[in-house]
Structures are given as structure tokens and as C-alpha cells.
């Protein structure tokens, strides 16, 4: 059994449904401390279990190289989504069937954390400073996770030169895709208030549904852009409509809907929110936007070439540079330093019987080791 496989199994065996605390961080600390990392763990959030303010654990670990040196950071998360029902085996009992390791978090993203640990063990301290930024709040509201880690680094005067996030970016084979950016995301709650009444006396009521339908029709017809060199077109989706009217002969008092916009770097969350608010008000309604992330792009250059070359050296594949998919904690880290995402094949993440190819684990560890050493050398060169 490979070392990376063993580490991945240890992490999977520690249940950590978001928000994660406790045992899974104990395991990671036990892996990093013998490698010379100083490990700091802290908890944020004081709310009730199940709330957005529920306690979240975070871990910052650093192994300092000889000064002066560059600083490279691995980033990721140990929390997982609930496993659901119908697994072939216990989702928190890591099991190898044939050439696959099964377990919740096998892909997203405990195996990547294990590969990072293996990679760090392979990089000599003399190469430079390596840190781990690991949260228990990525799959949830992400209020007290990576942002809290950034606050901690700021307070300590710590700033990495380059960062790699281990999200599962590969599609069909390990190494076929890496992320150099992500779209922004804004969710907007729409509401129209009316006056409830009997359908036989419409003049005594005010039906909010036609106003909401007209509002949604205008929003759905928007062509926000046609995309950019690195981003696909901005997309607006209607994700929910709610009236809650149980009676066939009652005009409802209110109608509500929700939309989600994934947007490229031609827009900001604020500009899109303002546009939707104006359309909602035009139709007699209101709009409440919540921006969960702004778009970002790490311009192709020395760092992206370094990661691509490391991937190609181990897999023979030249990865596609992409900005597709959902958001990740890279949306926060991009304010700290250039950030790229690369990790395992994402076909089974969040699914029942989540699984990763065992042979990909050591390959990913070797890629991460190449990236870390190369990034430290690049950081020294750029800082010189």
C-alpha cells in the first residue's frame, strides 16, 4: 500500500461532514508535525449546530526554510458533504475495490490533502517555506473557513508567494484540466407582494404572480455577454419559484423566486445585483442579492506553465487551462497571491460511492512535489 493511499484512508475514516472539527484535524496534524511543520489550529463560529454560525475548525501549518526563501502554500478543505443513502459500503470506512478507493471525500478532497502531505515530505526544507491552509468550512457557507485563515496569516505577517488549491479539476483523466480562474457567483431572492382575495372577485385583490412571471421573463431574456478569451458567457438561471397556494380559488398574497448568476470578469457581483434590483422594482417587486464570490483570473504565465509542465511530466498530458465549474476557496486566496487549482478526476465528487483511482494518488503526490519545488524556485527568482 502506498503512503499516499494510507494517508487518504486515515482522513476518510475520520467523519467530517461540513462544518468539520476534531478528529480529522487530529489526523492531519499527526501527519504534518513529524515533517517539521508547526501546526496552529483554531475554531471560528459560535452559533448552534446546523446554522451558518456553527463552529468551524481551521488549520494553518508552516515549515520554514532557510531565509531568504520563497513561500509556497497548499490549500484545501477537510469537510465533506453528507454521504446520503445507498452506498455499497460505509462511506466513512475507506475501502479499496479493484483499483478504486471508495469513501466520502476520496475525490473532494481528502485524497488531495493526503497527496499534499506526501509531496511536502518529498521536498527538502532547504528548498523554501511550505505551508498548509486547510479549512473545515468549504462545502458549507464558507464564512469561517479560508477567510479566517487569511485573517490569521495577515495578523502574523505571513503571505505566500504562490498557492495551489487541490480541488478535483480533472475530467476524464488525471491531468487533463487545471483551473486558472473561476467565475463569480451571486444568488438573488425575488419577491412580489400582492393582496389575497377570492378568484371570483379579482377587483378586490392584487395577484402577484403575473408580475413575478413578467419579471422572470425579462431576466431570462437577458444576454449579459458572449464570453471572453478565458471565460464562458455569463449565465443566469431561475432556480426556484414559490407561491405556496394550497387553494384553487384564492389569489395569493405573495409570490417568490430565486435566481443564480455565474458571471465572468466583465461584471461584478454589485453591478449584476443593481441590474436585477432595477428589473425587480420595475415589475413591482424586490430583490435581495447575496454575492458568494467575484470572478478571478490568474493570467497564464510562469506559474501556470510550471504547473502544466509538472502535470505533463507525470501523466503525459498537457492540461487544458480552464475557468469552468463552480466556485472554490480560490476566490478568497486570489487576494493573497496568484492561485491555481489542480486535483483529481471529479466525476464522482458529491456522489454516492465516491471513488478515486488508486494509481492517481501517488501520481498526484509526485505532481504536487514538482509544483512545490518549482514554485519555490520561481518565487525566489521573481523576488530577486
C-alpha positions in Angstrom: 0.0 0.0 0.0 1.4 3.4 -1.0 2.0 6.1 1.6 -0.5 8.4 0.0 -3.2 5.8 -0.1 -2.6 5.1 3.6 -2.9 8.8 4.4 -6.0 9.2 2.4 -7.6 6.3 4.1 -6.8 7.8 7.5 -8.5 11.1 6.6 -11.6 9.4 5.1 -12.0 7.3 8.2 -12.5 10.4 10.3 -16.1 11.6 9.5 -16.1 15.3 8.8 -19.5 16.4 7.4 -19.4 20.2 7.0 -18.7 22.1 9.2 -15.8 19.9 10.2 -13.9 19.9 13.5 -12.0 17.5 15.7 -10.8 14.0 14.7 -10.0 14.7 11.0 -7.8 17.6 12.0 -6.1 15.4 14.6 -5.2 13.1 11.8 -3.8 15.8 9.6 -1.8 17.4 12.5 -0.3 13.9 13.3 0.8 13.7 9.6 2.4 17.1 9.4 4.1 17.5 12.8 6.7 14.7 12.1 7.6 16.5 8.9 8.7 19.6 10.8 5.6 21.7 10.4 4.5 24.0 13.2 0.7 23.4 13.4 -1.8 26.0 14.6 -5.5 25.1 14.9 -8.3 27.4 15.8 -12.1 27.5 15.7 -14.4 30.2 14.4 -18.2 30.5 14.8 -20.2 30.3 18.0 -23.7 29.5 16.7 -25.9 26.5 17.0 -25.2 23.3 15.2 -26.7 23.5 11.7 -26.6 27.3 11.5 -24.3 29.3 9.3 -22.5 30.4 12.5 -21.8 26.8 13.7 -18.2 26.2 14.9 -15.6 25.5 12.2 -12.1 24.3 12.7 -9.2 25.6 10.6 -5.5 24.5 10.4 -2.5 26.6 9.4 0.8 24.7 9.3 4.1 26.0 8.2 7.6 24.6 7.7 10.1 27.4 7.3 13.0 27.2 5.0 16.3 29.0 5.4 16.0 32.7 4.9 15.8 34.3 2.5 13.5 31.9 0.7 10.2 31.8 -1.1 6.9 30.6 0.4 4.6 28.2 -1.3 1.2 27.2 0.1 -1.0 24.2 -0.4 -4.7 24.9 0.3 -7.8 22.8 0.6 -10.6 21.5 2.9 -11.3 18.5 5.1 -15.1 18.9 5.3 -17.3 16.8 3.1 -20.9 16.9 2.0 -23.4 14.4 3.7 -23.0 11.0 2.1 -26.7 10.2 1.6 -28.1 6.7 1.4 -27.5 3.7 -0.7 -23.7 3.3 -0.6 -22.3 -0.1 -1.3 -20.1 0.2 1.8 -19.8 2.5 4.8 -18.9 5.9 3.3 -16.6 6.6 6.2 -14.9 3.2 6.1 -12.4 3.6 3.2 -12.5 0.6 1.0 -10.4 -0.5 -2.0 -12.4 -2.4 -4.6 -10.2 -3.3 -7.5 -8.3 -0.3 -8.5 -10.6 2.3 -6.8 -10.6 3.7 -3.3 -14.1 4.4 -2.1 -15.3 6.7 0.6 -16.8 10.1 1.2 -14.0 12.7 0.5 -12.0 10.3 -1.7 -12.2 12.8 -4.5 -13.3 16.0 -2.8 -10.8 16.4 -1.4 -9.2 14.3 1.3 -7.0 12.3 -1.1 -5.6 15.6 -2.5 -4.7 16.7 1.1 -3.0 13.3 1.5 -1.1 13.9 -1.7 0.0 17.3 -0.5 1.4 15.7 2.7 3.3 13.2 0.7 4.6 15.9 -1.6 5.7 18.0 1.4 7.6 15.1 2.7 9.5 14.8 -0.6 10.5 18.5 -0.8 13.6 19.3 1.3 13.4 22.0 3.8 16.3 23.8 2.1 14.0 24.4 -0.9 12.0 27.0 0.9 8.9 27.6 3.1 5.8 25.4 2.7 2.5 26.0 4.4 -0.9 24.3 4.6 -4.1 26.3 4.6 -6.8 23.7 5.5 -10.4 24.5 6.5 -13.4 22.6 7.7 -15.9 25.0 6.0 -15.7 24.9 2.2 -18.7 22.8 1.4 -20.9 24.9 3.7 -21.4 28.7 3.9 -17.7 29.3 3.9 -18.0 32.1 6.4 -15.4 31.0 9.0 -13.0 29.0 6.8 -10.4 30.2 4.4 -11.3 33.8 5.1 -10.4 33.2 8.7 -7.2 31.6 7.7 -6.3 34.6 5.6 -7.1 36.9 8.6 -4.8 34.7 10.7 -1.9 35.0 8.2 -2.4 38.7 7.9 -2.2 39.0 11.7 1.0 37.0 11.7 2.5 38.9 8.8 2.6 35.8 6.7 2.0 35.9 2.9 2.7 33.0 0.5 4.2 33.9 -2.9 2.2 31.3 -4.8 -0.7 28.9 -3.8 -2.1 25.7 -5.2 -5.6 24.5 -4.3 -6.3 20.8 -4.5 -9.8 20.9 -5.8 -10.7 18.0 -8.2 -10.3 19.7 -11.6 -9.5 16.7 -13.9 -12.4 15.5 -16.0 -11.6 12.2 -17.8 -8.0 11.5 -16.8 -5.8 12.9 -14.1 -4.1 15.9 -15.6 -6.4 16.8 -18.5 -7.6 20.1 -16.8 -6.4 22.7 -14.4 -8.1 25.9 -13.3 -6.6 29.3 -13.7 -9.7 31.2 -12.6 -13.3 30.9 -11.6 -16.5 32.7 -12.4 -18.2 34.8 -9.8 -21.5 33.8 -8.2 -24.5 35.7 -6.9 -27.8 34.3 -5.7 -30.8 36.7 -5.7 -34.1 36.2 -3.9 -37.0 37.9 -5.7 -40.4 38.7 -4.2 -43.6 40.4 -5.2 -46.3 41.3 -2.7 -50.0 41.3 -3.6 -53.3 41.3 -2.0 -55.0 38.0 -1.2 -58.6 37.5 -2.4 -61.2 35.3 -3.9 -60.6 34.4 -7.6 -64.3 35.3 -8.3 -63.6 38.9 -7.1 -60.3 39.8 -8.7 -61.0 43.5 -8.4 -60.7 43.2 -4.7 -57.3 41.5 -4.8 -54.0 42.0 -6.5 -52.4 38.9 -8.0 -48.6 39.0 -7.6 -48.0 36.0 -9.9 -48.3 37.8 -13.3 -45.8 40.5 -12.1 -43.4 37.8 -11.0 -43.7 36.0 -14.3 -43.1 39.2 -16.2 -40.1 39.9 -14.1 -38.6 36.4 -14.6 -39.3 36.6 -18.3 -37.3 39.8 -18.6 -34.5 38.4 -16.5 -34.4 35.1 -18.5 -34.2 37.0 -21.8 -31.1 39.0 -20.8 -28.0 38.4 -22.8 -25.3 39.6 -20.4 -22.3 39.0 -22.6 -20.9 36.5 -25.1 -17.9 35.4 -23.1 -14.2 36.4 -23.1 -10.9 34.8 -24.1 -10.8 32.8 -20.8 -14.4 32.8 -19.6 -17.6 31.4 -20.9 -20.7 33.7 -21.2 -22.3 34.8 -18.0 -25.3 32.6 -17.2 -28.5 33.5 -15.3 -30.7 30.6 -14.2 -34.1 30.6 -12.5 -33.6 28.1 -9.7 -36.9 28.3 -7.7 -40.5 29.6 -7.9 -42.7 29.6 -4.8 -46.3 30.6 -4.2 -47.4 28.1 -1.6 -51.1 28.5 -2.5 -53.0 25.4 -1.4 -56.4 26.6 -2.5 -57.6 26.7 -6.1 -59.9 29.6 -5.6 -57.6 32.0 -3.8 -55.5 34.7 -5.3 -52.2 34.5 -3.3 -50.8 37.3 -1.2 -47.2 36.9 -2.4 -45.0 35.1 -5.0 -41.3 34.5 -4.7 -38.5 33.2 -6.8 -34.7 32.7 -6.8 -32.1 33.2 -9.5 -28.4 32.3 -9.6 -25.9 34.1 -11.8 -22.5 32.7 -12.6 -20.5 35.5 -14.2 -17.2 36.3 -15.9 -14.8 39.1 -15.3 -16.8 41.6 -17.5 -19.1 42.0 -14.4 -19.0 42.4 -10.7 -21.5 41.0 -8.2 -22.5 44.5 -7.4 -23.2 45.6 -11.0 -25.3 42.5 -11.7 -27.2 42.9 -8.4 -28.0 46.5 -9.3 -29.3 45.5 -12.7 -31.6 42.8 -11.2 -32.9 45.1 -8.5 -33.9 47.6 -11.1 -35.8 45.0 -13.1 -37.5 43.7 -10.0 -38.6 47.2 -8.9 -39.9 47.9 -12.5 -42.3 45.0 -12.0 -43.3 46.0 -8.5 -41.1 43.6 -6.7 -37.9 43.4 -4.6 -34.6 41.7 -5.0 -32.2 40.5 -2.2 -28.7 39.6 -3.6 -26.1 37.6 -1.8 -22.7 37.6 -3.5 -20.7 34.5 -2.8 -17.7 35.3 -4.9 -16.2 37.5 -7.6 -14.6 36.2 -10.7 -10.8 36.0 -10.9 -8.1 35.0 -13.4 -4.5 34.0 -12.7 -3.1 35.2 -16.1 -1.3 32.5 -17.9 2.4 32.9 -17.3 5.3 31.3 -15.4 3.2 29.8 -12.6 0.6 28.2 -14.9 3.5 26.9 -17.2 5.2 25.4 -14.1 2.0 23.5 -13.0 1.3 22.4 -16.6 4.8 21.1 -17.0 4.6 19.2 -13.7 1.4 17.5 -14.8 2.7 16.6 -18.2 5.9 15.2 -16.8 3.9 12.7 -14.7 0.9 12.0 -16.9 2.0 12.8 -20.4 -1.0 15.1 -20.7 -0.9 18.8 -21.5 -3.7 20.1 -19.3 -6.4 22.5 -20.6 -6.4 25.8 -18.8 -9.9 26.4 -17.7 -12.2 28.7 -15.7 -15.3 26.5 -15.8 -17.2 25.0 -12.9 -18.4 26.3 -9.6 -16.7 28.4 -7.0 -14.0 27.4 -4.7 -12.0 28.9 -1.9 -9.5 30.1 -4.5 -11.9 33.1 -4.8 -10.6 34.2 -1.4 -7.0 33.2 -1.8 -6.6 35.1 -5.1 -6.5 38.3 -3.0 -3.4 36.9 -1.2 -1.2 35.7 -4.1 -1.5 34.0 -7.5 -3.5 30.8 -7.2 -4.1 27.8 -9.4 -6.3 24.8 -8.8 -5.4 21.2 -9.7 -6.6 17.9 -8.5 -8.2 14.5 -9.1 -10.9 13.4 -11.6 -14.2 15.0 -10.5 -16.7 12.5 -12.0 -17.8 11.1 -8.6 -17.4 14.0 -6.2 -20.5 14.5 -4.1 -22.0 11.3 -5.5 -22.9 8.0 -3.8 -19.9 5.6 -3.8 -17.4 8.4 -4.4 -14.2 6.9 -5.6 -10.7 7.7 -6.8 -8.2 5.6 -8.9 -5.6 4.3 -6.5 -2.8 4.8 -9.1 -3.7 8.5 -9.3 -2.9 9.1 -5.7 0.9 8.7 -5.9 0.9 10.4 -9.3 -0.9 13.4 -7.8 1.7 13.4 -4.9 4.5 13.5 -7.4 2.9 16.3 -9.4 2.4 18.3 -6.2 6.0 17.8 -5.2 7.2 19.0 -8.6 4.9 22.1 -8.3 6.1 22.9 -4.8 9.8 22.7 -5.6 9.3 24.6 -8.9 7.1 27.2 -7.2 9.7 27.8 -4.5 12.4 28.2 -7.1 10.2 30.5 -9.2 9.3 32.6 -6.1 13.0 33.1 -5.3 13.6 34.1 -8.9 10.7 36.5 -9.0 11.7 38.0 -5.6 15.3 38.5 -6.6 
